[in-house]
Amino acid sequence: MSIKIREAEINDLEAITKLLDELAVFEDKSPQDNGLTREKLLRHAFGSQPYISLLVAEEDNIVAGLAIYHFTYSVSAGAPALYLEDLFISENHRHHRMGTLLLSRLAQIALQKECCRMEWHTFSWNTQAISFYTSLNCTFRPDSIPVRMQGEALIELSNFEEGAIQRIK
């Protein structure tokens, strides 16, 4: 078994879409609910101003793993940080060190870009991922709460003017 980690290319779109569908099922969602469509992937990863970068893991020339990441900035450290949005390995290819190899390549990229850290979230129910990250000496921040604003709340806040917001949840 030969595993190769490389940057994703446009001709990987079909394999990436298949992995994203598998990820949706793994997260107990429907693949139809996946917001990262092929068209958005083309624009957001391979367009003129990409928002995300992708690494793929190939095993015997089959794309079986995926890491989606982007850069953010840490004011407290005064340095960029690499944010891992998603890491997913197809079920038939797990336990082949593919996840470790993808994270290792991300660590190399982070260091090349002078990042102060890599950061990501995992679901509390994903005990297998938590064990994996613990084995890599990752730290978990109990003092940090993920905050999200989306949908109607995002639209409402974008229209903020003194007294314009009807309700704040």
C-alpha positions as CSV (number, residue, x, y, z in Angstrom):
1,M,0.0,0.0,0.0
2,S,1.4,3.3,-1.1
3,I,-0.1,6.5,0.4
4,K,0.6,9.9,-1.3
5,I,-0.4,13.3,0.1
6,R,-0.8,16.1,-2.4
7,E,-2.7,19.3,-3.1
8,A,-6.1,18.6,-4.6
9,E,-6.5,19.3,-8.3
10,I,-9.6,20.1,-10.4
11,N,-9.6,16.6,-11.8
12,D,-10.2,15.3,-8.2
13,L,-13.6,17.0,-8.0
14,E,-15.6,13.7,-8.4
15,A,-13.5,11.9,-5.7
16,I,-13.7,14.9,-3.4
17,T,-17.5,15.2,-3.9
18,K,-17.8,11.4,-3.0
19,L,-15.8,11.9,0.1
20,L,-17.9,14.9,1.1
21,D,-21.0,12.7,0.7
22,E,-19.4,10.1,2.9
23,L,-18.6,12.7,5.5
24,A,-22.2,13.9,5.5
25,V,-23.4,10.3,6.2
26,F,-20.7,9.9,8.9
27,E,-22.1,13.0,10.6
28,D,-25.6,11.5,10.3
29,K,-26.7,14.0,7.6
30,S,-28.0,13.5,4.1
31,P,-25.5,14.1,1.3
32,Q,-28.1,16.3,-0.3
33,D,-27.7,18.7,2.7
34,N,-24.0,19.2,1.9
35,G,-23.6,22.9,1.2
36,L,-20.2,22.5,-0.5
37,T,-21.5,21.6,-4.0
38,R,-19.3,20.9,-6.9
39,E,-19.9,24.4,-8.2
40,K,-19.0,26.0,-4.9
41,L,-16.0,23.8,-4.7
42,L,-14.8,25.0,-8.1
43,R,-15.3,28.6,-7.0
44,H,-14.1,28.4,-3.4
45,A,-11.1,26.1,-3.8
46,F,-10.0,26.5,-7.4
47,G,-11.3,29.9,-8.4
48,S,-9.4,33.2,-8.8
49,Q,-9.8,34.0,-5.1
50,P,-9.9,30.7,-3.2
51,Y,-11.2,30.7,0.4
52,I,-10.1,27.1,1.1
53,S,-7.3,24.8,0.3
54,L,-7.5,21.0,0.0
55,L,-5.1,18.2,0.5
56,V,-6.0,14.7,-0.7
57,A,-4.6,11.4,0.3
58,E,-4.3,8.7,-2.3
59,E,-3.8,5.0,-1.6
60,D,-2.9,3.0,-4.6
61,N,-4.0,5.9,-6.8
62,I,-7.4,6.1,-5.2
63,V,-8.3,9.4,-3.5
64,A,-9.5,8.2,-0.1
65,G,-8.8,11.1,2.3
66,L,-9.3,14.8,2.4
67,A,-8.2,17.8,4.5
68,I,-9.9,21.2,3.9
69,Y,-8.2,24.1,5.5
70,H,-7.7,27.9,5.5
71,F,-5.7,30.5,7.3
72,T,-6.8,32.8,10.0
73,Y,-4.8,35.1,12.4
74,S,-4.0,35.1,16.1
75,V,-3.8,38.6,17.4
76,S,-2.5,37.3,20.8
77,A,0.3,35.4,19.1
78,G,0.8,38.0,16.4
79,A,1.0,35.3,13.8
80,P,-1.1,33.4,11.3
81,A,-2.8,30.1,12.2
82,L,-3.9,27.2,10.1
83,Y,-7.6,26.2,10.6
84,L,-8.5,22.7,9.7
85,E,-12.2,22.8,8.6
86,D,-12.6,19.1,7.8
87,L,-10.5,15.9,7.9
88,F,-12.1,12.8,6.5
89,I,-10.8,9.4,5.6
90,S,-13.1,7.0,3.7
91,E,-14.1,4.1,5.9
92,N,-12.3,1.4,3.9
93,H,-9.0,3.3,4.2
94,R,-9.0,4.2,7.9
95,H,-6.2,2.9,10.2
96,H,-3.7,3.1,7.4
97,R,-2.0,6.2,8.9
98,M,-3.7,8.4,6.2
99,G,-5.0,10.9,8.8
100,T,-1.6,11.2,10.5
101,L,0.0,11.8,7.1
102,L,-2.5,14.5,6.2
103,L,-2.0,16.2,9.5
104,S,1.7,15.9,9.2
105,R,1.6,17.7,5.8
106,L,-0.7,20.4,7.3
107,A,1.9,20.9,10.1
108,Q,4.6,21.3,7.5
109,I,2.5,23.9,5.6
110,A,1.7,25.7,8.9
111,L,5.4,25.9,9.8
112,Q,6.3,27.1,6.2
113,K,3.7,29.8,6.6
114,E,5.0,30.8,10.0
115,C,1.8,29.8,11.7
116,C,1.7,29.8,15.5
117,R,-0.6,26.8,15.6
118,M,-3.1,24.5,13.9
119,E,-6.6,24.5,15.2
120,W,-9.9,22.7,14.6
121,H,-13.0,21.4,16.2
122,T,-14.3,17.9,16.5
123,F,-17.7,16.7,17.6
124,S,-17.9,15.5,21.2
125,W,-19.5,12.3,20.1
126,N,-16.6,11.4,17.8
127,T,-14.6,9.5,20.4
128,Q,-12.4,7.9,17.8
129,A,-11.2,11.3,16.5
130,I,-10.7,12.5,20.1
131,S,-8.5,9.5,20.9
132,F,-6.6,10.0,17.6
133,Y,-6.0,13.7,18.4
134,T,-5.0,12.8,22.0
135,S,-2.4,10.3,20.6
136,L,-0.9,13.2,18.6
137,N,-0.5,15.3,21.8
138,C,-3.2,17.8,20.8
139,T,-4.7,19.9,23.5
140,F,-8.4,20.5,24.1
141,R,-9.6,23.9,25.3
142,P,-12.4,23.5,27.9
143,D,-12.4,27.3,28.2
144,S,-13.3,27.9,24.6
145,I,-16.9,27.7,23.3
146,P,-17.5,27.6,19.5
147,V,-19.7,30.5,18.5
148,R,-21.8,30.5,15.3
149,M,-24.1,33.0,13.6
150,Q,-25.9,32.0,10.5
151,G,-29.2,32.3,8.6
152,E,-31.7,34.8,9.8
153,A,-29.5,36.0,12.7
154,L,-26.7,36.8,10.3
155,I,-29.0,38.7,8.0
156,E,-30.6,40.5,10.9
157,L,-27.2,41.6,12.3
158,S,-26.0,42.8,8.8
159,N,-28.9,45.2,8.8
160,F,-28.1,46.6,12.2
161,E,-28.8,50.2,12.8
162,E,-29.7,51.8,16.2
163,G,-33.0,50.2,17.1
164,A,-33.3,48.1,13.9
165,I,-32.9,44.7,15.5
166,Q,-36.2,43.3,16.6
167,R,-34.9,40.5,18.7
168,I,-31.5,39.2,19.8
169,K,-31.4,35.5,20.9
